[in-house]
Amino acid sequence: MFQFEFNDAVVLRQKELLEAAMSTNPKTQKALQKLIGQALAEVRPQVVAAIRGSLNSDPRQAARSVRRIVYRKVLGGDMNIMDKKRKANSTNSYEPPRKLQPHQRGGNRVPRSQRTNQVMHYGPSDRGWILRMVNSGTGVRTAGTRNGRLTGNRGSIAARAFFHNAAEPAMIKAVDILSALIDRELMAMIQK
């Protein structure tokens, strides 16, 4: 016959640790959301760098508009190129270089509209729509629908599908980072 002796204090302590580590515990849920945010923040620069590498030119820094989101109601997060709910209201002062010499005739003699100036000076974090256009492509774009003065064909943009190739490896790395952060957090809870 075998006989076991239990130390009730140790068993109760282990039970408390397990209950504290459950994701249904609000404190643990907040800690997990913080860790998810840290993991996404760590891989976001890699996504931005990959997007910059796939674009021929990015003088207005549209690649910086990659967003990371930590969900509130469920445990998880996301990285995307969708618009923010609120605009950053930042502007940039970039002007495209003129190709004509000062004494040459040519170029667009029609002054820019207020809307054109607004779009040209969107700040880096508000330029996600440009990444979406380059990523998924466009149909034929025509100009001159605002006040009917001008008409023109602006061509189409071929889809490059770069975001999936840039984000998928980064998200896999974020899962590994999150796993290591959770393990470290659990070890800290156990050692308390």
C-alpha positions in Angstrom: 0.0 0.0 0.0 1.2 3.5 -0.9 0.6 6.5 1.1 0.7 10.1 -0.1 0.9 13.3 2.0 -0.2 16.6 0.5 0.9 20.0 1.6 -2.3 22.0 1.3 -0.5 25.3 1.1 1.5 24.2 -1.9 -1.6 22.8 -3.7 -3.5 26.1 -3.0 -0.6 28.2 -4.3 -0.5 26.1 -7.5 -4.2 26.5 -7.9 -4.0 30.3 -7.5 -1.1 30.4 -10.1 -3.1 28.4 -12.6 -6.2 30.6 -12.1 -4.1 33.8 -12.5 -2.5 32.4 -15.7 -5.9 31.7 -17.4 -6.7 34.0 -20.3 -10.2 34.6 -18.8 -8.6 36.5 -16.0 -8.8 40.3 -16.8 -5.2 41.0 -15.6 -3.8 38.2 -17.7 -5.8 39.3 -20.7 -4.4 42.9 -20.4 -0.9 41.4 -20.0 -1.4 39.2 -23.1 -2.7 42.2 -25.1 0.4 44.2 -24.1 2.7 41.3 -25.2 0.8 41.0 -28.5 1.4 44.7 -29.1 5.1 44.3 -28.3 5.5 41.4 -30.7 3.7 43.4 -33.5 5.8 46.5 -32.8 9.0 44.5 -33.1 8.2 43.1 -36.6 6.5 46.2 -38.1 9.9 47.8 -39.1 10.6 44.6 -41.1 7.3 44.9 -43.0 8.0 48.6 -43.7 11.5 47.8 -45.0 10.2 45.0 -47.2 7.6 47.4 -48.7 10.2 50.1 -49.3 12.3 47.5 -51.1 9.4 46.5 -53.3 8.5 50.0 -54.4 10.6 51.8 -57.0 10.3 55.1 -55.3 8.7 56.2 -52.1 9.5 59.9 -51.6 6.5 60.7 -49.5 7.1 57.6 -47.2 3.9 55.8 -47.8 5.4 52.6 -46.4 5.2 54.2 -43.0 1.4 53.8 -43.1 1.5 50.1 -42.2 -0.7 49.8 -39.1 -0.6 47.4 -36.3 -3.7 46.7 -34.2 -4.2 44.8 -31.0 -7.8 43.5 -30.7 -9.7 44.4 -27.5 -12.5 41.8 -27.4 -10.5 38.8 -28.5 -6.8 38.0 -28.0 -5.0 38.7 -31.2 -3.7 41.4 -33.5 -3.3 42.5 -37.1 -1.0 44.3 -39.4 -2.5 46.0 -42.4 -2.5 48.9 -44.9 -6.0 50.1 -44.3 -6.9 53.7 -43.4 -6.9 54.8 -39.8 -10.2 55.8 -38.1 -8.7 59.2 -37.5 -6.4 61.0 -39.8 -3.0 61.9 -38.4 -3.3 65.5 -39.9 0.4 65.5 -40.6 1.6 66.8 -43.9 4.8 66.5 -46.0 6.5 69.2 -48.0 7.7 67.0 -50.8 7.3 68.5 -54.3 8.0 66.3 -57.3 11.0 67.5 -59.3 10.4 69.6 -62.4 11.8 68.1 -65.5 11.8 71.4 -67.5 14.4 74.0 -67.3 13.2 77.5 -66.2 13.4 78.9 -69.8 11.6 75.9 -71.4 7.9 75.9 -72.3 5.7 72.9 -71.6 4.3 71.1 -68.6 1.0 71.6 -67.0 -0.1 75.3 -67.2 -3.3 74.6 -65.3 -2.9 75.5 -61.6 -3.3 72.7 -59.1 -6.7 72.4 -57.4 -7.1 72.6 -53.7 -7.9 68.8 -53.7 -4.8 68.0 -55.6 -2.6 69.9 -53.2 -4.3 68.2 -50.3 -3.7 64.7 -51.7 -0.1 65.5 -52.7 0.7 66.7 -49.1 -0.9 63.9 -47.1 1.5 62.8 -44.3 3.2 59.4 -44.4 0.8 57.7 -42.0 -2.2 58.8 -44.1 -1.0 57.3 -47.4 -2.2 53.8 -46.9 -4.6 54.2 -49.8 -1.6 54.6 -52.1 -0.1 51.3 -50.9 -3.5 49.6 -51.5 -3.6 51.0 -55.1 -0.1 49.7 -55.9 -0.7 46.4 -54.1 -4.0 45.5 -55.8 -3.8 47.6 -59.0 -6.3 49.8 -60.6 -8.4 50.0 -63.7 -8.1 52.7 -66.3 -8.0 56.0 -64.5 -9.4 59.2 -66.1 -9.1 62.8 -65.0 -11.4 65.7 -65.3 -14.5 64.6 -63.4 -14.3 67.3 -60.7 -15.4 70.4 -62.5 -15.3 69.3 -66.1 -12.5 71.6 -67.2 -9.9 68.9 -68.1 -10.0 65.4 -69.4 -7.3 62.9 -69.6 -6.3 59.3 -69.3 -3.9 58.5 -66.4 -3.4 54.9 -67.3 -3.7 52.0 -65.0 -1.5 50.5 -62.2 -0.6 46.9 -62.5 -1.1 44.9 -59.2 2.2 44.1 -57.4 0.8 42.1 -54.5 3.8 43.0 -52.3 2.0 43.3 -48.9 1.3 39.6 -48.5 4.9 38.7 -49.3 6.1 41.3 -46.8 3.7 40.7 -44.0 3.4 36.9 -43.8 7.0 36.1 -42.8 6.9 39.0 -40.3 3.6 37.7 -38.7 5.2 34.2 -38.4 8.1 35.8 -36.6 5.7 37.8 -34.4 4.1 34.5 -33.3 7.5 33.2 -32.3 8.3 36.4 -30.4 4.9 36.3 -28.7 5.5 32.7 -27.7 8.9 33.6 -26.1 7.3 36.6 -24.3 4.5 34.5 -22.9 6.9 31.9 -21.7 9.0 34.5 -20.0 5.9 36.1 -18.4 4.7 32.7 -17.1 8.1 31.9 -15.6 8.1 35.3 -13.9 4.6 34.4 -12.4 5.8 31.0 -11.2 8.9 32.4 -9.6 7.0 35.1 -7.6 
